Each structure stands twice: as C-alpha cells, then as structure tokens.
C-alpha cells in the first residue's frame, strides 16, 4: 500500500491477523481460522489479501477479512512469502522450492515448476 492508502494488515503467531483502516492508529483483530504462525501478508486493496505461514497455511480474504479461506497449494511445507501481482494474481513460495500461483485472487492454485 502506498502512502495514500490507510488500510493495512499485519500477521503473527497463533494465527493472529490484525487490520487497520486509519493508517495504523487503531487495529482490529480478525479470526483467521488457524493457530499456525503466520509469516507474511500481502494485499490487493482494502478488501482482498493473502497471508501465508507455517505448515502450508495460505489464507485468502475477499471481504476485508470478515472471512479467511484456507488453501494448501504446497502441502505442509512452511510458506515464506506471498506477493500480489496485477489485479488478481497471487504468488506464494515455501520451503522445498515450492512456488504456487493463483490467477483468480486465490480461489484456485497451480504449482509452478521452477527447477
């Protein structure tokens, strides 16, 4: 999010996801549906975001975090990074060289062979 954006998310241990709508002055906790440690989060906008974490956790929201939907495109490999590309593409990377891509904002996933 650029400096003109006020919405943002942060993630952490025990599946914690928090969201701000005022540039970080106040934060609200969201129910992630997991107890796994979340390591990264990326957002398209104030409604759509993806979070990744340990034991293969990939979480997607399309409603600002009211509901987070889980996926496991890399099985149980710890996920280390996530990036939003364009309007609806998501790339998630994990241990063991796993790279997964979604072209529909995280609804479906395809493993990408990089080696």
Buried (B, 14 or more C-beta within 10 A) or exposed (E): BEEEEEBBBBBEEEBBBBBBBEEEEEBEEBEBBBEBBBBBBBBBEBBBBBBBBBBBBBBBBBEBBEEBBBBBBBEEBBBBEBEBEEEBBBBBBBEEEBBBBBBEBBEEBEEBEEE
